[in-house]
Amino acid sequence: MEKTVEQKLQALYELQTIHTQIDKIRQIRGELPVEVADLEDDVAGLETRIQKIKTDLDDLEDAIVTRKNTIKEAGVAIKKYEAQLNEVKNNREYEAISKEVEIQGLDIQVSEKKIKEFGFDIVTKTEVYEKALSDLDGRKKDLETKKGELDVITSETQKEEEDLSNKAAKAETLIDERLLFAYHRLRGNAKNGLAVVTIQRDSCSGCFNQIPPQRQSDIRQRKKIIVCEHCGRILVGEELSDQLV
């Protein structure tokens, strides 16, 4: 059975009333859900960064061990070549062995230089690592605090919000699809979420622009759905809101 315009307006205003109550509950939570999500991202990012720095530090330590082994091996080789120098029979052999000693010596110099560079990198990265650990600890404490605040508010309002959401879903079944689409579009475009508003002091309570007397009369008759010429919201008379109290 086709609903009358008055029934449609009543259904729309009832839905708006329910959604306004839900909006108020969510306003109580404020920015906490966003803050919690941002802190969770910060914690995850810092943990990833810390793990990477830790891997870099481990690689540097391994590189130092490798270079120290190179120095040790080069030292052994030098001793071996120096012993061979005492047994050479001609200049060509002497020069060849001397060249090997020189190469091993250069390897030692390069490795010693690299060990110093790696040591410097370790000091620098360790400072960054410790700073990241400190930042992570701070973020985790902030996250724990914010989660606690959010949990308290959520536990106090969750049941009420669920009940209201169920009421809203039921109310939506009483409104035809085209009108419901227009309602949600208006709600989405309005900063305060108001798609259906009353006339208060001869003005639209959504944008506060004045409504001409004849238009007010048409609204109170509830013979057709009328929107505010300024903000586009659906207008209803105050007496309709009184019926829902």
VOLUM-321341 format. One record per residue (C-alpha): residue number from 1; residue in three letters; x, y, z. Coordinates in steps of 0.02 Angstrom, whole numbers. Each point is the difference from the previous one (the first is absolute). Example, Ala and Ser with C-alpha at 12.3 -4.5 7.8 and 13.67 -1.06 7.14 Angstrom:
<sites>
[1,"ALA",[615,-225,390]];
[2,"SER",[69,172,-33]];
</sites>
This chain:
<sites>
[1,"MET",[0,0,0]];
[2,"GLU",[66,171,-52]];
[3,"LYS",[42,106,152]];
[4,"THR",[-64,177,15]];
[5,"VAL",[120,147,-4]];
[6,"GLU",[-31,25,186]];
[7,"GLN",[50,-180,37]];
[8,"LYS",[156,19,-107]];
[9,"LEU",[48,159,92]];
[10,"GLN",[-30,-83,168]];
[11,"ALA",[109,-148,-51]];
[12,"LEU",[137,116,-63]];
[13,"TYR",[-1,107,156]];
[14,"GLU",[2,-153,113]];
[15,"LEU",[150,-68,-96]];
[16,"GLN",[87,168,15]];
[17,"THR",[-33,2,188]];
[18,"ILE",[79,-173,19]];
[19,"HIS",[150,47,-106]];
[20,"THR",[25,161,99]];
[21,"GLN",[8,-103,161]];
[22,"ILE",[130,-115,-80]];
[23,"ASP",[99,152,-58]];
[24,"LYS",[3,68,178]];
[25,"ILE",[67,-165,66]];
[26,"ARG",[137,1,-131]];
[27,"GLN",[42,180,41]];
[28,"ILE",[32,-55,180]];
[29,"ARG",[134,-116,-67]];
[30,"GLY",[64,148,-100]];
[31,"GLU",[168,-25,-84]];
[32,"LEU",[50,-146,112]];
[33,"PRO",[-27,-137,-132]];
[34,"VAL",[106,99,-124]];
[35,"GLU",[134,34,132]];
[36,"VAL",[5,-185,45]];
[37,"ALA",[16,-50,-183]];
[38,"ASP",[139,128,-28]];
[39,"LEU",[95,-60,154]];
[40,"GLU",[-18,-181,-58]];
[41,"ASP",[75,51,-168]];
[42,"ASP",[142,91,91]];
[43,"VAL",[37,-152,107]];
[44,"ALA",[0,-116,-150]];
[45,"GLY",[112,119,-98]];
[46,"LEU",[124,17,143]];
[47,"GLU",[5,-188,27]];
[48,"THR",[39,-25,-184]];
[49,"ARG",[134,135,7]];
[50,"ILE",[78,-73,158]];
[51,"GLN",[7,-173,-78]];
[52,"LYS",[87,71,-155]];
[53,"ILE",[128,95,105]];
[54,"LYS",[30,-158,103]];
[55,"THR",[31,-98,-160]];
[56,"ASP",[119,137,-61]];
[57,"LEU",[95,-6,165]];
[58,"ASP",[14,-189,-9]];
[59,"ASP",[65,13,-179]];
[60,"LEU",[129,128,54]];
[61,"GLU",[58,-111,143]];
[62,"ASP",[14,-146,-122]];
[63,"ALA",[96,111,-121]];
[64,"ILE",[125,47,138]];
[65,"VAL",[26,-184,43]];
[66,"THR",[29,-37,-184]];
[67,"ARG",[128,141,-14]];
[68,"LYS",[88,-56,159]];
[69,"ASN",[13,-174,-73]];
[70,"THR",[70,75,-160]];
[71,"ILE",[133,91,103]];
[72,"LYS",[43,-160,92]];
[73,"GLU",[12,-100,-161]];
[74,"ALA",[104,137,-82]];
[75,"GLY",[118,1,150]];
[76,"VAL",[24,-187,-13]];
[77,"ALA",[32,17,-187]];
[78,"ILE",[128,139,28]];
[79,"LYS",[98,-109,122]];
[80,"LYS",[-3,-142,-126]];
[81,"TYR",[61,112,-141]];
[82,"GLU",[134,80,110]];
[83,"ALA",[66,-174,41]];
[84,"GLN",[5,-39,-186]];
[85,"LEU",[102,157,-33]];
[86,"ASN",[145,-79,93]];
[87,"GLU",[-1,-144,-123]];
[88,"VAL",[-16,91,-167]];
[89,"LYS",[130,-39,-133]];
[90,"ASN",[-21,148,-117]];
[91,"ASN",[-66,178,-13]];
[92,"ARG",[-156,-52,-94]];
[93,"GLU",[-58,-114,142]];
[94,"TYR",[46,134,128]];
[95,"GLU",[-103,131,-91]];
[96,"ALA",[-149,-118,-20]];
[97,"ILE",[-2,-45,185]];
[98,"SER",[29,181,51]];
[99,"LYS",[-151,47,-106]];
[100,"GLU",[-107,-127,92]];
[101,"VAL",[58,71,168]];
[102,"GLU",[-46,174,-61]];
[103,"ILE",[-173,-59,-58]];
[104,"GLN",[-34,-81,168]];
[105,"GLY",[58,158,87]];
[106,"LEU",[-121,103,-105]];
[107,"ASP",[-140,-121,45]];
[108,"ILE",[38,28,183]];
[109,"GLN",[-1,190,-23]];
[110,"VAL",[-167,-5,-94]];
[111,"SER",[-77,-116,131]];
[112,"GLU",[60,110,144]];
[113,"LYS",[-75,152,-87]];
[114,"LYS",[-164,-93,-29]];
[115,"ILE",[-6,-56,182]];
[116,"LYS",[15,182,56]];
[117,"GLU",[-139,50,-122]];
[118,"PHE",[-111,-142,58]];
[119,"GLY",[35,47,181]];
[120,"PHE",[-52,180,-35]];
[121,"ASP",[-159,-62,-87]];
[122,"ILE",[-39,-111,149]];
[123,"VAL",[15,146,120]];
[124,"THR",[-112,109,-110]];
[125,"LYS",[-130,-136,-31]];
[126,"THR",[0,-49,184]];
[127,"GLU",[-48,178,46]];
[128,"VAL",[-140,-5,-128]];
[129,"TYR",[-51,-173,63]];
[130,"GLU",[-8,57,182]];
[131,"LYS",[-98,157,-49]];
[132,"ALA",[-123,-108,-98]];
[133,"LEU",[-19,-117,150]];
[134,"SER",[-36,149,112]];
[135,"ASP",[-126,69,-125]];
[136,"LEU",[-82,-171,-12]];
[137,"ASP",[-16,-12,188]];
[138,"GLY",[-81,173,5]];
[139,"ARG",[-120,-42,-142]];
[140,"LYS",[-50,-163,82]];
[141,"LYS",[-39,89,163]];
[142,"ASP",[-102,132,-94]];
[143,"LEU",[-90,-138,-94]];
[144,"GLU",[-40,-93,160]];
[145,"THR",[-70,159,77]];
[146,"LYS",[-105,46,-151]];
[147,"LYS",[-64,-179,-19]];
[148,"GLY",[-49,1,182]];
[149,"GLU",[-97,163,-22]];
[150,"LEU",[-84,-67,-157]];
[151,"ASP",[-44,-166,82]];
[152,"VAL",[-83,91,146]];
[153,"ILE",[-104,111,-114]];
[154,"THR",[-42,-143,-117]];
[155,"SER",[-55,-115,142]];
[156,"GLU",[-113,139,64]];
[157,"THR",[-81,37,-168]];
[158,"GLN",[16,-158,-105]];
[159,"LYS",[-165,-79,53]];
[160,"GLU",[-93,164,-25]];
[161,"GLU",[77,25,-172]];
[162,"GLU",[-41,-178,-53]];
[163,"ASP",[-182,22,55]];
[164,"LEU",[-12,165,-94]];
[165,"SER",[80,-75,-156]];
[166,"ASN",[-128,-140,3]];
[167,"LYS",[-139,129,18]];
[168,"ALA",[72,100,-146]];
[169,"ALA",[7,-156,-110]];
[170,"LYS",[-182,-38,43]];
[171,"ALA",[-52,181,-34]];
[172,"GLU",[85,-4,-170]];
[173,"THR",[-113,-143,-55]];
[174,"LEU",[-148,119,17]];
[175,"ILE",[73,124,-125]];
[176,"ASP",[-2,-26,-188]];
[177,"GLU",[168,-23,-85]];
[178,"ARG",[3,164,-97]];
[179,"LEU",[-40,105,154]];
[180,"LEU",[123,-98,107]];
[181,"PHE",[138,31,-129]];
[182,"ALA",[-38,187,2]];
[183,"TYR",[2,-1,191]];
[184,"HIS",[171,-84,10]];
[185,"ARG",[70,116,-133]];
[186,"LEU",[-58,152,99]];
[187,"ARG",[71,-73,161]];
[188,"GLY",[166,-33,-83]];
[189,"ASN",[11,179,-65]];
[190,"ALA",[-49,81,165]];
[191,"LYS",[139,32,128]];
[192,"ASN",[-118,-33,145]];
[193,"GLY",[-82,-150,-83]];
[194,"LEU",[-171,82,-5]];
[195,"ALA",[-104,-42,-154]];
[196,"VAL",[-172,31,79]];
[197,"VAL",[-23,158,104]];
[198,"THR",[-142,95,83]];
[199,"ILE",[-56,180,-17]];
[200,"GLN",[55,100,150]];
[201,"ARG",[-39,185,20]];
[202,"ASP",[-60,8,-180]];
[203,"SER",[169,-64,-60]];
[204,"CYS",[80,-162,-60]];
[205,"SER",[86,-76,151]];
[206,"GLY",[132,-71,-116]];
[207,"CYS",[67,158,-82]];
[208,"PHE",[-100,132,100]];
[209,"ASN",[-64,87,-155]];
[210,"GLN",[-175,71,14]];
[211,"ILE",[-146,-93,-78]];
[212,"PRO",[-144,99,-77]];
[213,"PRO",[-168,-15,91]];
[214,"GLN",[-89,-84,-147]];
[215,"ARG",[137,-131,-12]];
[216,"GLN",[-13,-30,187]];
[217,"SER",[-186,-29,-21]];
[218,"ASP",[31,-126,-140]];
[219,"ILE",[126,-92,110]];
[220,"ARG",[-123,-13,144]];
[221,"GLN",[-134,-71,-113]];
[222,"ARG",[114,-148,-43]];
[223,"LYS",[-75,-20,-172]];
[224,"LYS",[169,-6,-87]];
[225,"ILE",[183,-16,42]];
[226,"ILE",[78,172,5]];
[227,"VAL",[186,40,9]];
[228,"CYS",[87,157,58]];
[229,"GLU",[37,114,-148]];
[230,"HIS",[170,44,78]];
[231,"CYS",[74,-163,66]];
[232,"GLY",[-108,-133,-83]];
[233,"ARG",[-48,-87,163]];
[234,"ILE",[-172,-78,19]];
[235,"LEU",[-110,112,107]];
[236,"VAL",[-131,-54,128]];
[237,"GLY",[-106,98,123]];
[238,"GLU",[40,5,185]];
[239,"GLU",[-163,-88,38]];
[240,"LEU",[64,-155,-89]];
[241,"SER",[151,-7,114]];
[242,"ASP",[-117,19,151]];
[243,"GLN",[-93,-157,-52]];
[244,"LEU",[161,-103,16]];
[245,"VAL",[39,58,176]];
</sites>
